[in-house]
Amino acid sequence: MLFTWWRNRKRRKILASPMPGHWAAILDQNVAQLSRLTEAQRTLLYQRVQIFVKEKYWEGCNGFEITEEVKLTIAGQACLLTLGFATDCFDRLQTVLVYPDTYVAREEMLNSIGVLTEGTSFRLGESWGQGPIVLSWESIREGGQIPDDGRNVVIHEFAHYYDAIDRQFNGTPLLSGPEEYRRWNEVMTREFQKLVSQVQQGQETFIDPYGSTNPAEFFAVCSEHYFEQPCLMQEYSLDLYETLRMFYRQDPARQY
Ligand SMILES: [Zn+2]
């Protein structure tokens, strides 16, 4: 309670100064979706970007320098996800780590027959539940400048953030009641299975095949398509679009 009061006070202070004038040009260039927002959404996005940039701890990895452009590009793309929510600035997220390009991560995986494989993998980004979000700048910039290819690593990782808010990384974010959970389970399970079977049969898929990895990746990949190709998603599956709209509480297809 006291913390919320203190945080809100700090946020009011941040918003008391207008956003620096040159920020809008950087955001326009690297967050292509901005051109489709309504005036009210744009104002809200600017406010959330100001808070995001100021509140998070930013760290460059492998010698990468965190510039104003890096912060604004990440904050701008991430805050697109929040526009339907009354108050949300990814409050639980404290740290954003940025690598210059794809980075190598050590990992251990237990496969279905119980064998632990240790190795390395090349990654574009990752989200650690309540921990930091890790991103690669090369893919962020590309993702922001091409607004309609259905690929955006920032949207992907921040969708994972929402998934993990209830501490269960299972492809289901926090919803508002039993009816929403029922609908989410019904539609997302059906659509996930549809994608898995399309991939198994070697068919061309609208949803990126990476979404067939597991329900958590399915939600993150669908979020990328939802914000980047909302009309195509409606054509592919209106149920899927409407289910994501139920969670994100915004209607990007109306802005096309
Ligand atoms: Zn993922």
Boltz pocket constraint, residues with backbone or C-beta under 6 A from the ligand:
constraints:
  - pocket:
      binder: B
      contacts: [[A, 156], [A, 160], [A, 216], [A, 217], [A, 220]]
      max_distance: 6.0
